[in-house]
Amino acid sequence: MVRTSAPPAAVSRLGVVTSRLLPSRGHPSRAVLIGFAAAIGLGTILLLTPFATESGQSAGLVTALFTATSAVCVTGLIVEDTPEYWSLFGEVVILGLIQMGGLGIMTMASLLGLLVSRRFGLRMQLSAQAETKSLDLGEVRRVISGVLRISLAFEAVLAVVLTVRLLTGYGYHFGDAVYSGVFHAVSAFNNAGFSIYSDSLIQFVTDPWVTVPVALTVIAGGIGFPVLFELARKVRTPHRWTLHTKITVLTTSVLLVIGFGFITIAEWSNPDTMGPLGVPGKLLAGFFATVMPRTAGFNALEIGEMNSATLLVHDVLMFIGGGSAGTAGGIKVTTFALLGFVMAAEVRGESSVHTMGRKVPAAVQRQALTIALIGVGTVMVATVAMLSITDFRLDDVLFEVVSAFGTVGLSTGITSSLPAAGQLIITLLMFIGRLGPITSATALALRDRPRRYELPEGRPIVG
């Protein structure tokens, strides 16, 4: 007989560890929200100081709040040109907020995911191994140290590559090359998209020694810590990967291939984007432009000059985002893939969903559908609100809204021209987009409980 509740001792251990890890009353997700809000508040205060701007005058509250939120939520949208407006102190503050936000989201999302998996393992007793596991402090330390080691390793490698390239290929002074390399390495792995160049990375569009390492680091940061950790141990034995890793790697690869093909073809002859480039440059620019919506925010082509069809493809990629428990935003590739599996099973007339040798629980299906619909609703409400207070066309507004919700940071160039109310809407969207899917998924998972009774079945007409 299968029990429907966790053993009291196991639940007690789980609760003790959770209370130590997330010291707040109520749901553990509340601690994540409070922590990120506090980081944004601290960043806003620091950016309001006169030392943070090149002019020596205090930035406006909306500007400081917007920039701090964009940095902590690793988005990359800006209302002021980073290298021109912010001083070295201001840039260092932004860099620190990016690192804090990236490490924080990877750590907390991984731990919340671990908490959820243990909760299900205890409640549902899927296997003897899962039943005996508990989220102890040693496991917490291992997750935190793992996130830190992996993050610093990727950032260090990219920083060295960029530094060497800037020294040998562009004649930078050593100090400037190191600073630029470190800044863009941290920004890339954390999928932030902040750059100390006014044109982002457009000047490097045909330089594979810059764009390719940055793109690969963005993919690594956005694929999610659990996947990176598993790939590091089992990269040569894909048959032993967990279902989550298989779905993340497969869906990410498919989206990259499809996005590359469509964006490259659509912009191939556009005189304002890829048109002037040679064939190798166009292929390189297409690859880079496909990776960035996953959600980094660097751009090597003028986003505002792209075709409407290309912008729409960007909207889709930005909304989907990257992997769970990583620095990417969006509804996550696993959510998107699960919806596809559900649709495929329904079309085939199957009563349950099976994929890659595993059955997908009905609760997980409902969670994916809920997260996706909440995301769609959030984007639609924000788009309507933005259209009502601005005169920009729908393409630009929708792109800006999806970029903020997906914590991407790409823009057609309208961010700085938005009214204060519009910038505050984007600020709220960045916060919701960064923490909303994670906290919502955790809340849905931890609230899962069996019904004590069922009502008579009804069949409304669908379609």
WOLIN-V829507 format. One line per field, one symbol per residue. burial: + if it has 16 or more other ideal C-beta (glycine too) atoms within 10 Angstrom, else -. A space follows every 50 residues. Layout:
burial = ???
//
This chain:
burial = -----+---+--++--++--++-----++-+++-++--++-+++-+++-- -++-----+--+++++++++++++++++++-+--+++--++-++++++++ ++++++++++++++++++++++++------+-+++----+--++-++--+ +--++-+++-+++-+++----+----+++++++++++++++++++++--+ +--++-+--++-+++++++++++++++++++---------+--++++++- ++--++--++-+++-+++-+--++--+---++-+++++++++++++++++ +-++-+---++++++-+++++++++++++++++++++++-++--+----- --+-+----+---++-++--++--+--++--++-++---+-+--++++++ ++++++++++++-++--+---++-+++-++++++++++++++++++-+-- -------------
//
